[in-house]
Structure formats: structure tokens, C-alpha cells
Amino acid sequence: MDTRTAQAMIRFGLGRRGAEPLPGDPDAWLAGQLVRPDPALSLPGASVADGLAAIRADRLTPAPPGERSRVGLLYRAESEAMLNQVLESDTPFRERLVWFWFNHFTVSLRRGQVAAVVGSYLREAIRPHVSGRFGDMLLAVMRHPAMLLYLDNAQSVGPDSPAGRQQRRGLNENLARECLELHTVTPAAGYTQADVTEFARILTGWSISEVPPTIGFLFRPRAHQPGGKTLMGRVYPEGQEGGVQALAWLAQHPATHRNLAFKLARHFVADTPPPEAVNRLNAVLRDTQGDLHAVSLELTRLQAAWQPLTKLRGPADYVVAALRAIDLPADRRPPNPGGIMAVLGQPLLAAPLPNGWPDTADAWTGPEAMMRRIDWAYGVSGRAGRVDPAEVAENSLGPLLPAETLEIVRRAGSRRDGMTLLLTSPEFMRR
């Protein structure tokens, strides 16, 4: 394995899986993953209708004490499928992009009902658009029940709408605020609180239905604030079309392109990315009207992206990379890797806030956090049995493995100790 291949598999991927075949051309390997169909989209999974039906059924007939709810059973199956996908994926660059965009458009299990539809959210709102247009992903996300539930827009009602006058209910600004602040233009665009309120009015009526014939997104005209609205100096018509137009404009805003370029560079290049890298990604987004295939390909062409690895793997990345490196059969893997991620500080699909999980080392490098990694590494190393830690080291890191680290692994008192030393080495911690 040469240095460029090792960097491609680690920086852009999820880490090499055991001794899987190496790509002959790492650049073509990365580019090919952007044009191949997403394998995960062909796998079975619950639809958004299944998830909403589970929510409704649990509300009408709660599960008996001691038994899992329908939502709980559905989420358990979905989470196991998600973890198997990242552990076994042969399109790891695409998978990294899926999880990058999921974190950008965070929904969280901290809002309980989201558990029922988070799997369909990934399959229906994120995965199909990873190599498409940002504007299409933005619209799919904003109309998906997972986001509408998470940020409370399903209950947002125009005060002057028929439903608002009858029920004396009003706006909920959560979705509008986070869409402006986090998902698109950021405060750098200079929007005001009045713009947040106007955007919330634009999005009134964007709701969900749990019953046939329409299960999923539903625009409710009776809950929509009547009249035109003005967002950041632009006037939008009433009705669902006003929201569609506003999102299309926000997706193409220069501040949105800058926001996305910075976040992509920070995730794939460095905690403090070089300005020239951000500028190049920004230019691609601007010139292609938000083509995510083009900007992802440009990422792999950045000289800065092929420098020595400096990004610290977050807990989820770390667990996935370690399990892929050891490459245990499914029946010998540690139970509940999602629970392990929680112990290490990053519970699966449960970001504490709408801004998602942090993407810089300072969030994960506290002494207690590092000790937990060491404890987990020792535990999982005990499952490796007679797997040779030196062989795993060479397979997973190749030329990025310093001779002194390999010698320390080889001279360890036991295979378990050697594997622990590898998994807790600075080289393995980085991507």
C-alpha cells in the first residue's frame, strides 16, 4: 500500500476493512464511488409511512410494561442496519459523505418520535442527494417528517390562518431559525429576527399526516399564514410554493456556498482549513449551482487533503475504524457498538443540539475521553483472539505507520496488549 492509497482509505473513507483488496488507483476509486449507485438504497428498511404508523399505533395502544414499543423495535432494527452498513461498506467515501450531510442536517433521538423515521430520513432525504444538488437535498430535508418533528414545524400555525384563529395557536420558529443559521446562509448573511419570523410564516402549513391516504409530508392550507411574505428583501407568495421558492433561493445564496465549503474543508482537511481550500470548494459550489458531486470530487483534488493526517477521529469514526481494521466476523463483534459510541461521548443519532456533533479535536481530547478510548480498545482487543496486531497495523495504516510504533506493537507482552497499543496510537487516532 502506498501513501496516497492509505490516505484515501483513511482521510476520505472509514479505514481499511481487514485485508480487503486495495484500489489500484486511489483517485479513480474515490471518484467511482460518487457515480456508483448507493448500495444502501437497495437494502430493505422501514419507510416514512411505516415509522409514522408506528408512532400512531404506540399512541393509541401503548406497549405493555416491560415490552419494547413499536417505535423502539423499529429503531433497533434500523440502528443495527446502519452500523452494519458502515462496518461492511465497500463505498466508504460515499458513506462518509452521507454521515457528513446527516450531521449538517441533524435530527436527533433526543426528540423521541424521531426514532421512528430517522432511518427513512437517511434513505429518503440524504442518501439520494449526496451526489446531486444541494437545493434538492435541502428541500427533501425540510419536507421530511423527521425534520418537521424534530424542529416542531408540524405544529407551527399561522396566527391569521383559519386554524390559527380557531385554535388560538401560533408560529414555531425553530425550523426557520435553524435553516437560516445552520443549514444555509448563517448569520454572516446579515438576516434579522424579523427575517426568521417571516421565514417561519412562509413555512406554516408544512406538516405531516399519520393516516391514509397521505402518510408523510402534508401541506395544510388551513394552517398556512395568508398573504405574501418578505424574507431578506425578497417577496414570496403565499402557499406551499412560497416555501419552495425561498428554499431554492437560500440554497444558491453565496453565504450558503461559503458555509458549506468551510464545513466540508474542516471535516475532510483540517480543523482550521487552509483558506485556499475553502475558496476552491466555494468556487465549485458557486459555479455549478450547488452540485455536490462536483464539490466532493474537488475535495479529492485539493493538495491540502493529501497532507499528513491531522484530524482526530471522533468517537463514532474511531469505533468504526477499529472494528473495520480488526474485521471480526459479525458474531464476534462487541455487542451494541452504538452503546459504545455513547460511552465514548457520541451516542448514535443523538446529537444534543441542532448544530450536530462538533468536528474539531478539542471536543474529544479531554483526559476522561481518552481514558475511555483506552478502556474500550483494551476490551475490543480481547475479542480479537489470535488476530496478529502487527498484521492489522500494517494492513490498516501501511506507510503511515512509523517503524517505532510497529516495533512497540510487536514487542507487547500479549496480542491483546499489542492490539490495544495499536488502537490507541496517535497514528490510528487520526484521519
C-alpha positions as CSV (number, residue, x, y, z in Angstrom):
1,M,0.0,0.0,0.0
2,D,1.4,3.4,-1.0
3,T,0.9,6.6,1.0
4,R,-1.8,8.0,-1.3
5,T,-3.8,4.8,-1.1
6,A,-3.5,4.8,2.7
7,Q,-4.6,8.4,2.9
8,A,-7.5,7.8,0.5
9,M,-8.8,5.0,2.7
10,I,-8.4,6.8,6.0
11,R,-9.0,10.5,5.2
12,F,-11.8,10.0,2.8
13,G,-13.1,6.6,3.9
14,L,-13.8,4.7,7.0
15,G,-10.5,2.9,7.3
16,R,-9.4,-0.3,5.6
17,R,-11.6,-3.3,6.3
18,G,-9.1,-6.1,7.4
19,A,-7.0,-7.1,4.4
20,E,-9.6,-6.1,1.8
21,P,-8.2,-5.6,-1.8
22,L,-6.5,-2.2,-2.3
23,P,-7.6,0.1,-5.0
24,G,-5.1,0.2,-7.9
25,D,-5.8,3.9,-8.4
26,P,-7.0,5.7,-5.3
27,D,-8.1,8.8,-7.2
28,A,-10.3,6.7,-9.5
29,W,-11.5,4.6,-6.5
30,L,-12.8,7.8,-4.8
31,A,-14.3,9.3,-8.0
32,G,-16.0,6.0,-8.8
33,Q,-17.9,5.9,-5.6
34,L,-19.6,9.2,-6.5
35,V,-21.1,7.8,-9.7
36,R,-22.0,4.3,-8.4
37,P,-25.5,3.8,-7.1
38,D,-25.6,3.9,-3.3
39,P,-25.7,0.2,-2.2
40,A,-27.6,1.1,0.9
41,L,-30.6,2.3,-1.1
42,S,-31.2,-1.3,-2.3
43,L,-31.4,-2.7,1.2
44,P,-34.7,-3.2,3.0
45,G,-35.8,-0.7,5.5
46,A,-38.9,0.9,7.1
47,S,-40.5,3.7,5.0
48,V,-41.6,7.0,6.5
49,A,-45.1,5.7,6.4
50,D,-44.0,2.7,8.5
51,G,-42.5,5.0,11.0
52,L,-45.4,7.3,11.3
53,A,-47.8,4.3,11.6
54,A,-45.7,3.1,14.5
55,I,-45.9,6.4,16.2
56,R,-49.6,6.5,15.9
57,A,-50.0,2.9,17.0
58,D,-47.9,3.4,20.1
59,R,-50.0,6.5,21.0
60,L,-53.3,4.6,20.5
61,T,-52.3,1.3,22.1
62,P,-49.1,1.7,24.2
63,A,-46.8,-1.4,24.6
64,P,-47.3,-3.4,27.8
65,P,-44.9,-2.6,30.6
66,G,-41.5,-4.3,30.0
67,E,-42.0,-4.7,26.3
68,R,-40.5,-2.5,23.6
69,S,-42.7,0.0,21.8
70,R,-43.3,-0.4,18.1
71,V,-41.1,2.7,17.6
72,G,-38.4,1.1,19.8
73,L,-38.4,-2.1,17.8
74,L,-38.3,-0.3,14.5
75,Y,-35.4,1.9,15.7
76,R,-33.4,-1.1,17.0
77,A,-33.6,-2.8,13.6
78,E,-32.7,0.5,11.8
79,S,-29.7,1.2,14.0
80,E,-28.3,-2.3,13.6
81,A,-28.6,-1.9,9.8
82,M,-26.9,1.5,9.9
83,L,-24.0,0.1,11.9
84,N,-23.6,-2.9,9.6
85,Q,-23.6,-0.7,6.6
86,V,-20.6,1.4,7.8
87,L,-18.7,-1.6,9.1
88,E,-19.1,-3.5,5.8
89,S,-19.4,-0.8,3.2
90,D,-17.2,-1.0,0.1
91,T,-18.1,2.6,-0.8
92,P,-16.7,4.3,2.3
93,F,-16.2,7.7,0.7
94,R,-19.9,7.9,-0.2
95,E,-20.7,6.6,3.3
96,R,-18.6,9.4,4.9
97,L,-20.5,11.9,2.8
98,V,-23.8,10.5,3.9
99,W,-22.9,11.0,7.5
100,F,-21.4,14.4,6.9
101,W,-24.6,15.6,5.4
102,F,-26.7,13.9,8.1
103,N,-24.7,15.8,10.7
104,H,-25.2,19.0,8.8
105,F,-28.9,18.4,8.7
106,T,-29.1,17.0,12.2
107,V,-32.2,15.3,13.6
108,S,-31.8,13.6,17.0
109,L,-33.3,10.9,19.1
110,R,-33.5,13.4,21.9
111,R,-36.8,14.2,20.3
112,G,-38.3,10.7,20.9
113,Q,-40.6,10.4,17.9
114,V,-37.6,11.0,15.5
115,A,-36.5,7.4,16.3
116,A,-39.4,6.1,14.1
117,V,-38.4,8.0,11.0
118,V,-34.6,8.5,11.2
119,G,-33.9,5.5,9.0
120,S,-36.2,6.7,6.3
121,Y,-34.7,10.2,6.7
122,L,-31.3,8.9,5.8
123,R,-32.7,6.8,2.9
124,E,-35.2,9.4,1.5
125,A,-33.7,12.8,2.3
126,I,-29.9,12.4,2.5
127,R,-28.6,9.4,0.5
128,P,-30.4,10.1,-2.8
129,H,-28.9,13.6,-3.0
130,V,-25.3,13.1,-1.9
131,S,-24.1,13.3,-5.5
132,G,-26.9,15.6,-6.6
133,R,-27.9,19.2,-6.0
134,F,-27.7,20.8,-2.6
135,G,-31.0,22.5,-3.3
136,D,-32.7,19.2,-3.8
137,M,-31.3,17.8,-0.6
138,L,-32.4,20.9,1.3
139,L,-36.0,20.7,0.0
140,A,-36.1,16.9,0.8
141,V,-34.8,17.5,4.3
142,M,-37.2,20.4,5.0
143,R,-40.2,18.3,3.9
144,H,-39.3,15.1,5.7
145,P,-41.3,14.2,8.8
146,A,-38.1,13.6,10.8
147,M,-37.1,17.3,10.5
148,L,-40.6,18.6,10.8
149,L,-41.0,16.7,14.1
150,Y,-37.5,17.4,15.4
151,L,-37.8,21.2,15.0
152,D,-41.5,21.4,15.7
153,N,-42.7,22.7,12.4
154,A,-45.5,20.1,12.2
155,Q,-47.3,22.2,14.9
156,S,-46.5,25.6,13.5
157,V,-49.7,27.6,12.6
158,G,-50.1,30.9,11.0
159,P,-51.8,33.2,13.6
160,D,-54.1,34.7,10.9
161,S,-54.8,31.3,9.3
162,P,-58.2,29.6,9.7
163,A,-56.6,27.1,12.1
164,G,-54.8,29.8,14.0
165,R,-57.9,31.8,14.6
166,Q,-59.9,28.8,15.6
167,Q,-57.3,27.1,17.8
168,R,-55.5,30.2,19.0
169,R,-52.2,28.7,18.1
170,G,-49.2,30.4,16.6
171,L,-45.8,30.2,15.0
172,N,-43.0,28.0,15.9
173,E,-39.8,29.5,14.6
174,N,-37.4,26.6,15.3
175,L,-37.1,25.2,11.8
176,A,-36.9,28.6,10.2
177,R,-34.2,29.7,12.6
178,E,-32.0,26.6,12.2
179,C,-32.4,26.5,8.5
180,L,-31.0,30.1,8.2
181,E,-28.4,29.8,11.0
182,L,-27.1,26.3,10.4
183,H,-28.3,24.7,7.1
184,T,-27.9,27.6,4.7
185,V,-26.7,31.2,4.9
186,T,-25.6,31.6,8.6
187,P,-25.6,34.9,10.4
188,A,-22.9,36.1,8.0
189,A,-25.6,36.8,5.5
190,G,-27.0,39.6,7.8
191,Y,-30.5,38.3,8.3
192,T,-32.6,39.7,11.2
193,Q,-35.0,38.3,13.7
194,A,-37.8,39.7,11.5
195,D,-36.5,37.5,8.7
196,V,-36.6,34.5,11.0
197,T,-40.3,35.3,11.8
198,E,-41.1,35.8,8.1
199,F,-39.5,32.5,7.1
200,A,-41.5,30.8,9.9
201,R,-44.6,32.3,8.4
202,I,-43.6,31.0,4.9
203,L,-43.2,27.5,6.3
204,T,-46.5,27.4,8.2
205,G,-48.6,24.5,7.0
206,W,-45.6,22.3,6.2
207,S,-46.7,19.4,8.4
208,I,-47.2,15.6,8.4
209,S,-50.1,13.2,8.2
210,E,-50.1,9.8,10.1
211,V,-53.2,8.5,8.4
212,P,-54.1,7.4,4.8
213,P,-54.4,8.3,2.0
214,T,-51.5,10.7,2.7
215,I,-48.9,9.4,5.1
216,G,-45.8,11.6,5.4
217,F,-45.4,15.2,4.4
218,L,-48.6,17.2,4.1
219,F,-49.1,20.8,3.3
220,R,-52.1,22.1,5.4
221,P,-53.6,25.2,3.7
222,R,-55.8,25.9,6.8
223,A,-52.7,26.3,8.9
224,H,-50.7,28.5,6.5
225,Q,-50.3,32.2,7.2
226,P,-52.1,34.1,4.4
227,G,-50.6,36.7,2.2
228,G,-47.1,37.3,0.7
229,K,-44.0,37.4,2.9
230,T,-40.7,39.2,2.7
231,L,-37.5,37.2,3.5
232,M,-34.2,39.1,3.3
233,G,-35.7,41.7,1.0
234,R,-37.4,39.2,-1.4
235,V,-41.1,38.7,-1.6
236,Y,-42.6,35.2,-1.7
237,P,-46.2,34.2,-2.5
238,E,-48.5,32.5,0.0
239,G,-49.0,28.8,-0.2
240,Q,-46.5,25.9,-0.3
241,E,-44.9,27.4,-3.4
242,G,-43.6,30.3,-1.4
243,G,-41.6,27.9,0.8
244,V,-40.2,26.0,-2.2
245,Q,-39.1,29.3,-3.8
246,A,-37.5,30.6,-0.6
247,L,-35.5,27.3,-0.1
248,A,-34.3,27.4,-3.7
249,W,-33.0,30.9,-3.3
250,L,-31.3,30.1,0.1
251,A,-29.7,27.1,-1.5
252,Q,-28.0,29.3,-4.1
253,H,-27.1,32.2,-1.8
254,P,-23.3,33.0,-1.8
255,A,-23.3,32.8,2.0
256,T,-24.7,29.2,1.8
257,H,-21.9,28.2,-0.6
258,R,-19.3,29.7,1.7
259,N,-20.8,27.9,4.8
260,L,-20.8,24.5,3.0
261,A,-17.3,25.0,1.6
262,F,-15.9,25.7,5.1
263,K,-17.7,22.8,6.7
264,L,-16.5,20.3,4.0
265,A,-12.9,21.5,4.3
266,R,-13.0,21.4,8.1
267,H,-14.3,17.8,8.0
268,F,-12.0,16.4,5.4
269,V,-8.9,18.5,5.5
270,A,-8.2,20.2,8.9
271,D,-9.8,21.7,11.9
272,T,-8.6,25.1,10.7
273,P,-8.7,24.5,6.9
274,P,-6.4,26.5,4.6
275,P,-8.3,29.5,3.1
276,E,-7.3,28.4,-0.4
277,A,-9.0,25.0,0.1
278,V,-12.2,26.7,1.3
279,N,-12.0,29.2,-1.6
280,R,-11.7,26.4,-4.2
281,L,-14.7,24.5,-2.8
282,N,-16.7,27.7,-2.6
283,A,-15.9,28.4,-6.3
284,V,-17.1,25.0,-7.4
285,L,-20.4,25.3,-5.5
286,R,-20.9,28.8,-6.9
287,D,-20.1,27.8,-10.5
288,T,-22.1,24.6,-10.5
289,Q,-25.1,26.0,-8.6
290,G,-24.5,23.7,-5.7
291,D,-23.5,20.4,-7.4
292,L,-22.5,18.1,-4.6
293,H,-20.9,15.6,-6.9
294,A,-18.6,18.3,-8.3
295,V,-17.6,19.7,-4.9
296,S,-17.0,16.2,-3.5
297,L,-14.7,15.4,-6.4
298,E,-12.9,18.7,-5.9
299,L,-12.2,17.7,-2.3
300,T,-10.2,14.8,-3.5
301,R,-8.2,17.1,-5.8
302,L,-7.1,19.5,-3.0
303,Q,-3.4,19.4,-2.4
304,A,-4.1,20.1,1.3
305,A,-6.3,17.0,1.5
306,W,-3.3,14.8,0.8
307,Q,-1.0,16.2,3.5
308,P,-0.1,14.2,6.7
309,L,-3.2,13.1,8.6
310,T,-4.0,15.6,11.4
311,K,-7.8,15.2,12.0
312,L,-8.7,13.4,15.2
313,R,-11.2,10.7,14.7
314,G,-14.4,11.4,16.7
315,P,-15.8,8.6,18.8
316,A,-18.1,7.2,16.1
317,D,-15.3,7.3,13.5
318,Y,-12.9,5.7,15.9
319,V,-15.2,2.8,16.8
320,V,-16.0,2.1,13.1
321,A,-12.3,2.3,12.0
322,A,-11.2,0.0,14.8
323,L,-13.9,-2.6,14.1
324,R,-13.2,-2.4,10.4
325,A,-9.4,-2.8,11.0
326,I,-9.8,-5.9,13.2
327,D,-12.5,-7.2,10.8
328,L,-14.2,-9.6,13.2
329,P,-17.0,-11.8,11.9
330,A,-20.4,-10.4,12.8
331,D,-20.9,-13.0,15.6
332,R,-17.6,-12.0,17.3
333,R,-18.1,-8.2,17.2
334,P,-18.7,-6.4,20.5
335,P,-22.5,-6.2,21.2
336,N,-24.2,-2.8,20.7
337,P,-21.5,-0.7,19.1
338,G,-24.0,2.2,19.2
339,G,-23.9,1.9,23.0
340,I,-20.1,2.0,22.9
341,M,-20.3,5.2,21.0
342,A,-22.5,6.6,23.7
343,V,-19.9,5.6,26.4
344,L,-17.2,7.4,24.4
345,G,-19.4,10.6,24.2
346,Q,-21.1,10.3,20.8
347,P,-24.3,8.3,21.1
348,L,-25.6,7.1,17.7
349,L,-28.1,9.6,16.1
350,A,-28.4,11.6,19.4
351,A,-26.6,14.9,18.9
352,P,-27.5,17.2,21.8
353,L,-28.3,20.2,19.7
354,P,-29.4,21.1,16.1
355,N,-25.9,22.0,15.1
356,G,-24.9,18.4,15.3
357,W,-21.7,16.9,16.6
358,P,-18.6,19.0,16.8
359,D,-16.0,18.4,14.1
360,T,-12.8,19.6,15.8
361,A,-10.3,17.8,18.1
362,D,-10.8,20.0,21.1
363,A,-14.3,18.5,21.6
364,W,-12.9,14.9,22.0
365,T,-9.5,15.2,23.6
366,G,-10.2,15.6,27.4
367,P,-8.4,13.2,29.7
368,E,-11.5,11.3,30.6
369,A,-12.5,10.9,27.0
370,M,-9.0,9.5,26.1
371,M,-9.1,7.1,29.1
372,R,-12.5,5.8,27.9
373,R,-11.0,5.1,24.5
374,I,-8.1,3.2,26.1
375,D,-10.6,1.1,28.2
376,W,-12.7,0.3,25.1
377,A,-9.7,-0.5,23.0
378,Y,-8.5,-3.0,25.6
379,G,-11.9,-4.6,25.7
380,V,-12.4,-5.0,22.0
381,S,-8.8,-6.2,21.7
382,G,-9.7,-9.1,23.9
383,R,-12.2,-10.2,21.2
384,A,-9.6,-10.3,18.5
385,G,-8.3,-13.7,19.7
386,R,-5.4,-14.8,17.6
387,V,-5.6,-11.9,15.1
388,D,-2.0,-10.6,14.7
389,P,-1.9,-6.9,15.9
390,A,1.2,-6.2,13.8
391,E,-0.6,-7.5,10.7
392,V,-3.6,-5.3,11.5
393,A,-1.3,-2.4,12.0
394,E,0.4,-2.9,8.6
395,N,-2.9,-3.5,6.8
396,S,-4.7,-0.5,8.3
397,L,-2.0,2.1,8.2
398,G,0.5,0.9,5.7
399,P,3.3,3.5,5.1
400,L,1.6,5.9,7.6
401,L,2.7,3.5,10.4
402,P,6.0,4.6,11.9
403,A,8.6,1.9,12.4
404,E,8.8,2.6,16.1
405,T,5.1,2.2,16.6
406,L,5.1,-1.1,14.7
407,E,8.0,-2.3,16.9
408,I,6.1,-1.3,20.1
409,V,3.1,-3.3,18.9
410,R,5.3,-6.3,18.0
411,R,7.1,-6.3,21.4
412,A,4.0,-6.1,23.5
413,G,3.5,-8.7,26.2
414,S,0.5,-10.2,24.5
415,R,-1.6,-10.0,21.4
416,R,-4.2,-8.2,23.4
417,D,-1.7,-5.6,24.6
418,G,-0.3,-5.2,21.1
419,M,-3.8,-4.6,19.6
420,T,-4.6,-2.1,22.4
421,L,-1.3,-0.2,21.7
422,L,-2.1,0.0,18.0
423,L,-5.7,1.2,18.5
424,T,-4.6,3.9,21.0
425,S,-1.6,5.0,19.0
426,P,-1.6,8.6,17.7
427,E,-1.4,7.3,14.2
428,F,-4.6,5.2,14.5
429,M,-6.5,8.0,16.2
430,R,-6.1,10.3,13.2
431,R,-7.7,10.5,9.8
